[in-house]
Amino acid sequence: MTLNANLLAVIACPSCKGKLVWDQDKTHLVCRGESLAYPVNDGIPALLADAAKPLTPQELEKVPKS
């Protein structure tokens, strides 16, 4: 699954309003500033605080830079 580049350009982390990075391997959006991963279900990002999963520094290292 891929996400539309236009969508990635306009959505932001609901917590810090920072840029989100698409991690295609894990199918979630990652906020590096908050170390949170937001799931993407059937192509729809779940940008809710309750849906976010905290990432460890080791998990964050594996996320693509852009």
PDB file of N, H, CA, C and O in Angstrom:
ATOM      1  N   MET A   1       0.850  -1.166   0.000  1.00  0.00           N
ATOM      2  CA  MET A   1       0.000   0.000   0.000  1.00  0.00           C
ATOM      3  C   MET A   1       0.897   1.230   0.000  1.00  0.00           C
ATOM      4  O   MET A   1       1.965   1.228   0.614  1.00  0.00           O
ATOM      5  N   THR A   2       0.468   2.269  -0.682  1.00  0.00           N
ATOM      6  H   THR A   2      -0.399   2.271  -1.180  1.00  0.00           H
ATOM      7  CA  THR A   2       1.169   3.547  -0.674  1.00  0.00           C
ATOM      8  C   THR A   2       0.187   4.638  -0.296  1.00  0.00           C
ATOM      9  O   THR A   2      -1.027   4.473  -0.410  1.00  0.00           O
ATOM     10  N   LEU A   3       0.725   5.739   0.150  1.00  0.00           N
ATOM     11  H   LEU A   3       1.711   5.874   0.243  1.00  0.00           H
ATOM     12  CA  LEU A   3      -0.110   6.897   0.455  1.00  0.00           C
ATOM     13  C   LEU A   3       0.158   7.971  -0.580  1.00  0.00           C
ATOM     14  O   LEU A   3       1.282   8.119  -1.059  1.00  0.00           O
ATOM     15  N   ASN A   4      -0.861   8.704  -0.916  1.00  0.00           N
ATOM     16  H   ASN A   4      -1.775   8.583  -0.527  1.00  0.00           H
ATOM     17  CA  ASN A   4      -0.776   9.782  -1.876  1.00  0.00           C
ATOM     18  C   ASN A   4       0.203  10.845  -1.384  1.00  0.00           C
ATOM     19  O   ASN A   4       0.140  11.262  -0.228  1.00  0.00           O
ATOM     20  N   ALA A   5       1.108  11.283  -2.262  1.00  0.00           N
ATOM     21  H   ALA A   5       1.159  10.944  -3.201  1.00  0.00           H
ATOM     22  CA  ALA A   5       2.104  12.296  -1.896  1.00  0.00           C
ATOM     23  C   ALA A   5       1.442  13.610  -1.495  1.00  0.00           C
ATOM     24  O   ALA A   5       1.945  14.311  -0.617  1.00  0.00           O
ATOM     25  N   ASN A   6       0.324  13.950  -2.124  1.00  0.00           N
ATOM     26  H   ASN A   6      -0.085  13.380  -2.837  1.00  0.00           H
ATOM     27  CA  ASN A   6      -0.392  15.179  -1.760  1.00  0.00           C
ATOM     28  C   ASN A   6      -0.930  15.093  -0.337  1.00  0.00           C
ATOM     29  O   ASN A   6      -0.912  16.080   0.398  1.00  0.00           O
ATOM     30  N   LEU A   7      -1.404  13.925   0.047  1.00  0.00           N
ATOM     31  H   LEU A   7      -1.419  13.123  -0.550  1.00  0.00           H
ATOM     32  CA  LEU A   7      -1.903  13.729   1.403  1.00  0.00           C
ATOM     33  C   LEU A   7      -0.769  13.884   2.412  1.00  0.00           C
ATOM     34  O   LEU A   7      -0.928  14.554   3.432  1.00  0.00           O
ATOM     35  N   LEU A   8       0.367  13.267   2.125  1.00  0.00           N
ATOM     36  H   LEU A   8       0.496  12.723   1.296  1.00  0.00           H
ATOM     37  CA  LEU A   8       1.513  13.363   3.032  1.00  0.00           C
ATOM     38  C   LEU A   8       2.010  14.803   3.179  1.00  0.00           C
ATOM     39  O   LEU A   8       2.569  15.165   4.214  1.00  0.00           O
ATOM     40  N   ALA A   9       1.811  15.611   2.158  1.00  0.00           N
ATOM     41  H   ALA A   9       1.357  15.317   1.317  1.00  0.00           H
ATOM     42  CA  ALA A   9       2.272  17.005   2.200  1.00  0.00           C
ATOM     43  C   ALA A   9       1.413  17.871   3.116  1.00  0.00           C
ATOM     44  O   ALA A   9       1.888  18.889   3.617  1.00  0.00           O
ATOM     45  N   VAL A  10       0.154  17.485   3.343  1.00  0.00           N
ATOM     46  H   VAL A  10      -0.232  16.658   2.935  1.00  0.00           H
ATOM     47  CA  VAL A  10      -0.739  18.358   4.103  1.00  0.00           C
ATOM     48  C   VAL A  10      -1.103  17.852   5.501  1.00  0.00           C
ATOM     49  O   VAL A  10      -1.553  18.637   6.335  1.00  0.00           O
ATOM     50  N   ILE A  11      -0.920  16.567   5.769  1.00  0.00           N
ATOM     51  H   ILE A  11      -0.555  15.929   5.091  1.00  0.00           H
ATOM     52  CA  ILE A  11      -1.275  16.083   7.105  1.00  0.00           C
ATOM     53  C   ILE A  11      -0.110  16.295   8.065  1.00  0.00           C
ATOM     54  O   ILE A  11       1.046  16.368   7.648  1.00  0.00           O
ATOM     55  N   ALA A  12      -0.422  16.393   9.339  1.00  0.00           N
ATOM     56  H   ALA A  12      -1.361  16.335   9.678  1.00  0.00           H
ATOM     57  CA  ALA A  12       0.590  16.633  10.366  1.00  0.00           C
ATOM     58  C   ALA A  12       0.247  15.836  11.611  1.00  0.00           C
ATOM     59  O   ALA A  12      -0.878  15.364  11.777  1.00  0.00           O
ATOM     60  N   CYS A  13       1.216  15.698  12.466  1.00  0.00           N
ATOM     61  H   CYS A  13       2.130  16.081  12.331  1.00  0.00           H
ATOM     62  CA  CYS A  13       1.020  15.019  13.743  1.00  0.00           C
ATOM     63  C   CYS A  13      -0.010  15.797  14.557  1.00  0.00           C
ATOM     64  O   CYS A  13       0.142  17.005  14.735  1.00  0.00           O
ATOM     65  N   PRO A  14      -1.040  15.142  15.047  1.00  0.00           N
ATOM     66  CA  PRO A  14      -2.041  15.852  15.834  1.00  0.00           C
ATOM     67  C   PRO A  14      -1.505  16.340  17.186  1.00  0.00           C
ATOM     68  O   PRO A  14      -2.098  17.225  17.802  1.00  0.00           O
ATOM     69  N   SER A  15      -0.407  15.778  17.641  1.00  0.00           N
ATOM     70  H   SER A  15       0.075  15.059  17.141  1.00  0.00           H
ATOM     71  CA  SER A  15       0.152  16.166  18.930  1.00  0.00           C
ATOM     72  C   SER A  15       1.033  17.414  18.824  1.00  0.00           C
ATOM     73  O   SER A  15       0.836  18.381  19.560  1.00  0.00           O
ATOM     74  N   CYS A  16       2.014  17.387  17.895  1.00  0.00           N
ATOM     75  H   CYS A  16       2.174  16.601  17.298  1.00  0.00           H
ATOM     76  CA  CYS A  16       2.977  18.491  17.815  1.00  0.00           C
ATOM     77  C   CYS A  16       2.875  19.295  16.516  1.00  0.00           C
ATOM     78  O   CYS A  16       3.570  20.297  16.346  1.00  0.00           O
ATOM     79  N   LYS A  17       2.018  18.858  15.613  1.00  0.00           N
ATOM     80  H   LYS A  17       1.453  18.045  15.751  1.00  0.00           H
ATOM     81  CA  LYS A  17       1.834  19.505  14.299  1.00  0.00           C
ATOM     82  C   LYS A  17       3.055  19.358  13.401  1.00  0.00           C
ATOM     83  O   LYS A  17       3.201  20.096  12.427  1.00  0.00           O
ATOM     84  N   GLY A  18       3.931  18.410  13.721  1.00  0.00           N
ATOM     85  H   GLY A  18       3.811  17.810  14.512  1.00  0.00           H
ATOM     86  CA  GLY A  18       5.125  18.154  12.922  1.00  0.00           C
ATOM     87  C   GLY A  18       4.832  17.265  11.730  1.00  0.00           C
ATOM     88  O   GLY A  18       3.736  16.724  11.587  1.00  0.00           O
ATOM     89  N   LYS A  19       5.827  17.127  10.884  1.00  0.00           N
ATOM     90  H   LYS A  19       6.718  17.566  11.000  1.00  0.00           H
ATOM     91  CA  LYS A  19       5.723  16.310   9.672  1.00  0.00           C
ATOM     92  C   LYS A  19       5.617  14.830  10.034  1.00  0.00           C
ATOM     93  O   LYS A  19       6.242  14.356  10.983  1.00  0.00           O
ATOM     94  N   LEU A  20       4.817  14.123   9.260  1.00  0.00           N
ATOM     95  H   LEU A  20       4.310  14.508   8.489  1.00  0.00           H
ATOM     96  CA  LEU A  20       4.687  12.677   9.420  1.00  0.00           C
ATOM     97  C   LEU A  20       5.426  11.977   8.286  1.00  0.00           C
ATOM     98  O   LEU A  20       5.406  12.439   7.145  1.00  0.00           O
ATOM     99  N   VAL A  21       6.073  10.871   8.602  1.00  0.00           N
ATOM    100  H   VAL A  21       6.089  10.496   9.529  1.00  0.00           H
ATOM    101  CA  VAL A  21       6.818  10.079   7.632  1.00  0.00           C
ATOM    102  C   VAL A  21       6.092   8.760   7.427  1.00  0.00           C
ATOM    103  O   VAL A  21       5.682   8.113   8.390  1.00  0.00           O
ATOM    104  N   TRP A  22       5.934   8.364   6.175  1.00  0.00           N
ATOM    105  H   TRP A  22       6.267   8.890   5.392  1.00  0.00           H
ATOM    106  CA  TRP A  22       5.261   7.109   5.835  1.00  0.00           C
ATOM    107  C   TRP A  22       6.249   5.961   5.966  1.00  0.00           C
ATOM    108  O   TRP A  22       7.278   5.941   5.291  1.00  0.00           O
ATOM    109  N   ASP A  23       5.941   5.012   6.829  1.00  0.00           N
ATOM    110  H   ASP A  23       5.105   5.028   7.378  1.00  0.00           H
ATOM    111  CA  ASP A  23       6.735   3.794   6.987  1.00  0.00           C
ATOM    112  C   ASP A  23       5.956   2.673   6.311  1.00  0.00           C
ATOM    113  O   ASP A  23       5.107   2.027   6.925  1.00  0.00           O
ATOM    114  N   GLN A  24       6.258   2.457   5.045  1.00  0.00           N
ATOM    115  H   GLN A  24       6.948   2.981   4.546  1.00  0.00           H
ATOM    116  CA  GLN A  24       5.499   1.493   4.247  1.00  0.00           C
ATOM    117  C   GLN A  24       5.634   0.077   4.777  1.00  0.00           C
ATOM    118  O   GLN A  24       4.685  -0.702   4.686  1.00  0.00           O
ATOM    119  N   ASP A  25       6.798  -0.281   5.333  1.00  0.00           N
ATOM    120  H   ASP A  25       7.568   0.352   5.406  1.00  0.00           H
ATOM    121  CA  ASP A  25       7.001  -1.635   5.857  1.00  0.00           C
ATOM    122  C   ASP A  25       6.049  -1.957   6.990  1.00  0.00           C
ATOM    123  O   ASP A  25       5.544  -3.075   7.081  1.00  0.00           O
ATOM    124  N   LYS A  26       5.803  -0.993   7.847  1.00  0.00           N
ATOM    125  H   LYS A  26       6.214  -0.084   7.772  1.00  0.00           H
ATOM    126  CA  LYS A  26       4.938  -1.212   9.009  1.00  0.00           C
ATOM    127  C   LYS A  26       3.531  -0.674   8.799  1.00  0.00           C
ATOM    128  O   LYS A  26       2.668  -0.830   9.662  1.00  0.00           O
ATOM    129  N   THR A  27       3.300  -0.047   7.667  1.00  0.00           N
ATOM    130  H   THR A  27       4.001   0.080   6.966  1.00  0.00           H
ATOM    131  CA  THR A  27       2.010   0.571   7.322  1.00  0.00           C
ATOM    132  C   THR A  27       1.495   1.510   8.411  1.00  0.00           C
ATOM    133  O   THR A  27       0.373   1.376   8.899  1.00  0.00           O
ATOM    134  N   HIS A  28       2.358   2.467   8.774  1.00  0.00           N
ATOM    135  H   HIS A  28       3.269   2.576   8.377  1.00  0.00           H
ATOM    136  CA  HIS A  28       1.910   3.511   9.686  1.00  0.00           C
ATOM    137  C   HIS A  28       2.653   4.811   9.394  1.00  0.00           C
ATOM    138  O   HIS A  28       3.681   4.816   8.717  1.00  0.00           O
ATOM    139  N   LEU A  29       2.121   5.898   9.909  1.00  0.00           N
ATOM    140  H   LEU A  29       1.286   5.894  10.459  1.00  0.00           H
ATOM    141  CA  LEU A  29       2.742   7.211   9.793  1.00  0.00           C
ATOM    142  C   LEU A  29       3.492   7.491  11.082  1.00  0.00           C
ATOM    143  O   LEU A  29       2.985   7.233  12.173  1.00  0.00           O
ATOM    144  N   VAL A  30       4.697   8.018  10.954  1.00  0.00           N
ATOM    145  H   VAL A  30       5.109   8.228  10.068  1.00  0.00           H
ATOM    146  CA  VAL A  30       5.549   8.225  12.123  1.00  0.00           C
ATOM    147  C   VAL A  30       5.843   9.708  12.306  1.00  0.00           C
ATOM    148  O   VAL A  30       6.180  10.418  11.358  1.00  0.00           O
ATOM    149  N   CYS A  31       5.707  10.152  13.543  1.00  0.00           N
ATOM    150  H   CYS A  31       5.434   9.575  14.313  1.00  0.00           H
ATOM    151  CA  CYS A  31       6.133  11.483  13.941  1.00  0.00           C
ATOM    152  C   CYS A  31       7.459  11.311  14.672  1.00  0.00           C
ATOM    153  O   CYS A  31       7.503  10.754  15.769  1.00  0.00           O
ATOM    154  N   ARG A  32       8.532  11.788  14.062  1.00  0.00           N
ATOM    155  H   ARG A  32       8.496  12.240  13.171  1.00  0.00           H
ATOM    156  CA  ARG A  32       9.852  11.657  14.678  1.00  0.00           C
ATOM    157  C   ARG A  32       9.965  12.532  15.929  1.00  0.00           C
ATOM    158  O   ARG A  32      10.608  12.132  16.899  1.00  0.00           O
ATOM    159  N   GLY A  33       9.358  13.705  15.921  1.00  0.00           N
ATOM    160  H   GLY A  33       8.836  14.030  15.132  1.00  0.00           H
ATOM    161  CA  GLY A  33       9.447  14.622  17.052  1.00  0.00           C
ATOM    162  C   GLY A  33       8.836  14.062  18.321  1.00  0.00           C
ATOM    163  O   GLY A  33       9.361  14.279  19.413  1.00  0.00           O
ATOM    164  N   GLU A  34       7.743  13.351  18.187  1.00  0.00           N
ATOM    165  H   GLU A  34       7.317  13.175  17.300  1.00  0.00           H
ATOM    166  CA  GLU A  34       7.046  12.777  19.340  1.00  0.00           C
ATOM    167  C   GLU A  34       7.330  11.284  19.523  1.00  0.00           C
ATOM    168  O   GLU A  34       6.912  10.690  20.517  1.00  0.00           O
ATOM    169  N   SER A  35       8.040  10.678  18.562  1.00  0.00           N
ATOM    170  H   SER A  35       8.378  11.161  17.755  1.00  0.00           H
ATOM    171  CA  SER A  35       8.314   9.222  18.569  1.00  0.00           C
ATOM    172  C   SER A  35       7.022   8.423  18.670  1.00  0.00           C
ATOM    173  O   SER A  35       6.893   7.514  19.491  1.00  0.00           O
ATOM    174  N   LEU A  36       6.056   8.789  17.804  1.00  0.00           N
ATOM    175  H   LEU A  36       6.161   9.527  17.138  1.00  0.00           H
ATOM    176  CA  LEU A  36       4.760   8.112  17.778  1.00  0.00           C
ATOM    177  C   LEU A  36       4.495   7.543  16.394  1.00  0.00           C
ATOM    178  O   LEU A  36       4.899   8.115  15.382  1.00  0.00           O
ATOM    179  N   ALA A  37       3.811   6.410  16.368  1.00  0.00           N
ATOM    180  H   ALA A  37       3.483   5.945  17.190  1.00  0.00           H
ATOM    181  CA  ALA A  37       3.391   5.789  15.117  1.00  0.00           C
ATOM    182  C   ALA A  37       1.869   5.751  15.082  1.00  0.00           C
ATOM    183  O   ALA A  37       1.221   5.263  16.009  1.00  0.00           O
ATOM    184  N   TYR A  38       1.311   6.279  13.991  1.00  0.00           N
ATOM    185  H   TYR A  38       1.837   6.675  13.238  1.00  0.00           H
ATOM    186  CA  TYR A  38      -0.136   6.288  13.796  1.00  0.00           C
ATOM    187  C   TYR A  38      -0.487   5.237  12.744  1.00  0.00           C
ATOM    188  O   TYR A  38       0.095   5.245  11.660  1.00  0.00           O
ATOM    189  N   PRO A  39      -1.417   4.341  13.035  1.00  0.00           N
ATOM    190  CA  PRO A  39      -1.758   3.291  12.080  1.00  0.00           C
ATOM    191  C   PRO A  39      -2.506   3.840  10.867  1.00  0.00           C
ATOM    192  O   PRO A  39      -3.155   4.884  10.926  1.00  0.00           O
ATOM    193  N   VAL A  40      -2.391   3.098   9.770  1.00  0.00           N
ATOM    194  H   VAL A  40      -1.864   2.249   9.723  1.00  0.00           H
ATOM    195  CA  VAL A  40      -3.147   3.405   8.554  1.00  0.00           C
ATOM    196  C   VAL A  40      -3.963   2.157   8.246  1.00  0.00           C
ATOM    197  O   VAL A  40      -3.406   1.099   7.952  1.00  0.00           O
ATOM    198  N   ASN A  41      -5.280   2.284   8.316  1.00  0.00           N
ATOM    199  H   ASN A  41      -5.732   3.144   8.555  1.00  0.00           H
ATOM    200  CA  ASN A  41      -6.186   1.152   8.105  1.00  0.00           C
ATOM    201  C   ASN A  41      -6.960   1.348   6.812  1.00  0.00           C
ATOM    202  O   ASN A  41      -7.699   2.320   6.660  1.00  0.00           O
ATOM    203  N   ASP A  42      -6.784   0.416   5.881  1.00  0.00           N
ATOM    204  H   ASP A  42      -6.184  -0.374   6.005  1.00  0.00           H
ATOM    205  CA  ASP A  42      -7.460   0.486   4.578  1.00  0.00           C
ATOM    206  C   ASP A  42      -7.202   1.815   3.888  1.00  0.00           C
ATOM    207  O   ASP A  42      -8.099   2.376   3.259  1.00  0.00           O
ATOM    208  N   GLY A  43      -5.970   2.324   4.004  1.00  0.00           N
ATOM    209  H   GLY A  43      -5.241   1.868   4.515  1.00  0.00           H
ATOM    210  CA  GLY A  43      -5.587   3.565   3.353  1.00  0.00           C
ATOM    211  C   GLY A  43      -6.006   4.829   4.080  1.00  0.00           C
ATOM    212  O   GLY A  43      -5.796   5.931   3.574  1.00  0.00           O
ATOM    213  N   ILE A  44      -6.597   4.687   5.263  1.00  0.00           N
ATOM    214  H   ILE A  44      -6.767   3.791   5.674  1.00  0.00           H
ATOM    215  CA  ILE A  44      -7.082   5.844   6.023  1.00  0.00           C
ATOM    216  C   ILE A  44      -6.235   6.002   7.283  1.00  0.00           C
ATOM    217  O   ILE A  44      -6.240   5.119   8.141  1.00  0.00           O
ATOM    218  N   PRO A  45      -5.502   7.123   7.409  1.00  0.00           N
ATOM    219  CA  PRO A  45      -4.703   7.339   8.615  1.00  0.00           C
ATOM    220  C   PRO A  45      -5.587   7.553   9.841  1.00  0.00           C
ATOM    221  O   PRO A  45      -6.555   8.312   9.795  1.00  0.00           O
ATOM    222  N   ALA A  46      -5.247   6.880  10.929  1.00  0.00           N
ATOM    223  H   ALA A  46      -4.460   6.264  10.967  1.00  0.00           H
ATOM    224  CA  ALA A  46      -5.955   7.048  12.202  1.00  0.00           C
ATOM    225  C   ALA A  46      -5.142   8.014  13.052  1.00  0.00           C
ATOM    226  O   ALA A  46      -4.334   7.599  13.883  1.00  0.00           O
ATOM    227  N   LEU A  47      -5.367   9.312  12.834  1.00  0.00           N
ATOM    228  H   LEU A  47      -6.023   9.649  12.159  1.00  0.00           H
ATOM    229  CA  LEU A  47      -4.580  10.342  13.518  1.00  0.00           C
ATOM    230  C   LEU A  47      -5.251  10.760  14.816  1.00  0.00           C
ATOM    231  O   LEU A  47      -5.652  11.911  14.989  1.00  0.00           O
ATOM    232  N   LEU A  48      -5.361   9.813  15.710  1.00  0.00           N
ATOM    233  H   LEU A  48      -5.035   8.878  15.570  1.00  0.00           H
ATOM    234  CA  LEU A  48      -5.960  10.039  17.021  1.00  0.00           C
ATOM    235  C   LEU A  48      -4.939   9.676  18.095  1.00  0.00           C
ATOM    236  O   LEU A  48      -4.187   8.712  17.952  1.00  0.00           O
ATOM    237  N   ALA A  49      -4.922  10.455  19.165  1.00  0.00           N
ATOM    238  H   ALA A  49      -5.533  11.238  19.281  1.00  0.00           H
ATOM    239  CA  ALA A  49      -3.969  10.191  20.250  1.00  0.00           C
ATOM    240  C   ALA A  49      -4.130   8.777  20.796  1.00  0.00           C
ATOM    241  O   ALA A  49      -3.142   8.127  21.137  1.00  0.00           O
ATOM    242  N   ASP A  50      -5.360   8.301  20.879  1.00  0.00           N
ATOM    243  H   ASP A  50      -6.162   8.829  20.602  1.00  0.00           H
ATOM    244  CA  ASP A  50      -5.608   6.953  21.401  1.00  0.00           C
ATOM    245  C   ASP A  50      -5.064   5.856  20.495  1.00  0.00           C
ATOM    246  O   ASP A  50      -4.762   4.757  20.960  1.00  0.00           O
ATOM    247  N   ALA A  51      -4.936   6.151  19.196  1.00  0.00           N
ATOM    248  H   ALA A  51      -5.181   7.044  18.818  1.00  0.00           H
ATOM    249  CA  ALA A  51      -4.478   5.159  18.231  1.00  0.00           C
ATOM    250  C   ALA A  51      -2.960   5.123  18.104  1.00  0.00           C
ATOM    251  O   ALA A  51      -2.410   4.162  17.566  1.00  0.00           O
ATOM    252  N   ALA A  52      -2.277   6.154  18.590  1.00  0.00           N
ATOM    253  H   ALA A  52      -2.724   6.934  19.028  1.00  0.00           H
ATOM    254  CA  ALA A  52      -0.824   6.255  18.447  1.00  0.00           C
ATOM    255  C   ALA A  52      -0.103   5.240  19.320  1.00  0.00           C
ATOM    256  O   ALA A  52      -0.531   4.924  20.430  1.00  0.00           O
ATOM    257  N   LYS A  53       0.997   4.743  18.788  1.00  0.00           N
ATOM    258  H   LYS A  53       1.345   5.000  17.886  1.00  0.00           H
ATOM    259  CA  LYS A  53       1.844   3.798  19.524  1.00  0.00           C
ATOM    260  C   LYS A  53       3.203   4.455  19.744  1.00  0.00           C
ATOM    261  O   LYS A  53       3.836   4.890  18.782  1.00  0.00           O
ATOM    262  N   PRO A  54       3.662   4.534  20.989  1.00  0.00           N
ATOM    263  CA  PRO A  54       4.996   5.091  21.239  1.00  0.00           C
ATOM    264  C   PRO A  54       6.071   4.181  20.633  1.00  0.00           C
ATOM    265  O   PRO A  54       5.967   2.956  20.691  1.00  0.00           O
ATOM    266  N   LEU A  55       7.096   4.797  20.055  1.00  0.00           N
ATOM    267  H   LEU A  55       7.180   5.792  20.007  1.00  0.00           H
ATOM    268  CA  LEU A  55       8.197   4.041  19.463  1.00  0.00           C
ATOM    269  C   LEU A  55       9.435   4.142  20.349  1.00  0.00           C
ATOM    270  O   LEU A  55       9.717   5.188  20.935  1.00  0.00           O
ATOM    271  N   THR A  56      10.155   3.047  20.432  1.00  0.00           N
ATOM    272  H   THR A  56       9.926   2.198  19.956  1.00  0.00           H
ATOM    273  CA  THR A  56      11.432   3.055  21.139  1.00  0.00           C
ATOM    274  C   THR A  56      12.476   3.695  20.214  1.00  0.00           C
ATOM    275  O   THR A  56      12.258   3.777  19.005  1.00  0.00           O
ATOM    276  N   PRO A  57      13.599   4.146  20.766  1.00  0.00           N
ATOM    277  CA  PRO A  57      14.655   4.691  19.905  1.00  0.00           C
ATOM    278  C   PRO A  57      15.110   3.696  18.835  1.00  0.00           C
ATOM    279  O   PRO A  57      15.435   4.099  17.718  1.00  0.00           O
ATOM    280  N   GLN A  58      15.135   2.417  19.161  1.00  0.00           N
ATOM    281  H   GLN A  58      14.871   2.090  20.068  1.00  0.00           H
ATOM    282  CA  GLN A  58      15.542   1.384  18.194  1.00  0.00           C
ATOM    283  C   GLN A  58      14.524   1.290  17.049  1.00  0.00           C
ATOM    284  O   GLN A  58      14.912   1.157  15.888  1.00  0.00           O
ATOM    285  N   GLU A  59      13.240   1.357  17.367  1.00  0.00           N
ATOM    286  H   GLU A  59      12.925   1.465  18.310  1.00  0.00           H
ATOM    287  CA  GLU A  59      12.211   1.314  16.326  1.00  0.00           C
ATOM    288  C   GLU A  59      12.276   2.570  15.459  1.00  0.00           C
ATOM    289  O   GLU A  59      12.105   2.493  14.242  1.00  0.00           O
ATOM    290  N   LEU A  60      12.519   3.706  16.068  1.00  0.00           N
ATOM    291  H   LEU A  60      12.658   3.768  17.056  1.00  0.00           H
ATOM    292  CA  LEU A  60      12.591   4.966  15.341  1.00  0.00           C
ATOM    293  C   LEU A  60      13.745   4.984  14.360  1.00  0.00           C
ATOM    294  O   LEU A  60      13.629   5.574  13.287  1.00  0.00           O
ATOM    295  N   GLU A  61      14.858   4.348  14.705  1.00  0.00           N
ATOM    296  H   GLU A  61      14.952   3.868  15.577  1.00  0.00           H
ATOM    297  CA  GLU A  61      16.017   4.253  13.811  1.00  0.00           C
ATOM    298  C   GLU A  61      15.684   3.542  12.514  1.00  0.00           C
ATOM    299  O   GLU A  61      16.267   3.849  11.475  1.00  0.00           O
ATOM    300  N   LYS A  62      14.758   2.599  12.556  1.00  0.00           N
ATOM    301  H   LYS A  62      14.284   2.349  13.401  1.00  0.00           H
ATOM    302  CA  LYS A  62      14.421   1.785  11.390  1.00  0.00           C
ATOM    303  C   LYS A  62      13.455   2.474  10.439  1.00  0.00           C
ATOM    304  O   LYS A  62      13.227   1.982   9.334  1.00  0.00           O
ATOM    305  N   VAL A  63      12.889   3.591  10.841  1.00  0.00           N
ATOM    306  H   VAL A  63      13.075   3.990  11.739  1.00  0.00           H
ATOM    307  CA  VAL A  63      11.932   4.320  10.013  1.00  0.00           C
ATOM    308  C   VAL A  63      12.690   5.132   8.978  1.00  0.00           C
ATOM    309  O   VAL A  63      13.689   5.774   9.303  1.00  0.00           O
ATOM    310  N   PRO A  64      12.219   5.111   7.714  1.00  0.00           N
ATOM    311  CA  PRO A  64      12.890   5.921   6.683  1.00  0.00           C
ATOM    312  C   PRO A  64      12.948   7.387   7.087  1.00  0.00           C
ATOM    313  O   PRO A  64      12.074   7.868   7.809  1.00  0.00           O
ATOM    314  N   LYS A  65      13.970   8.096   6.627  1.00  0.00           N
ATOM    315  H   LYS A  65      14.679   7.705   6.041  1.00  0.00           H
ATOM    316  CA  LYS A  65      14.168   9.493   6.991  1.00  0.00           C
ATOM    317  C   LYS A  65      13.145  10.429   6.346  1.00  0.00           C
ATOM    318  O   LYS A  65      12.816  11.464   6.925  1.00  0.00           O
ATOM    319  N   SER A  66      12.647  10.096   5.187  1.00  0.00           N
ATOM    320  H   SER A  66      12.914   9.255   4.716  1.00  0.00           H
ATOM    321  CA  SER A  66      11.680  10.997   4.536  1.00  0.00           C
ATOM    322  C   SER A  66      10.476  10.250   4.033  1.00  0.00           C
ATOM    323  O   SER A  66       9.569  10.855   3.462  1.00  0.00           O
TER     324      SER A  66
END
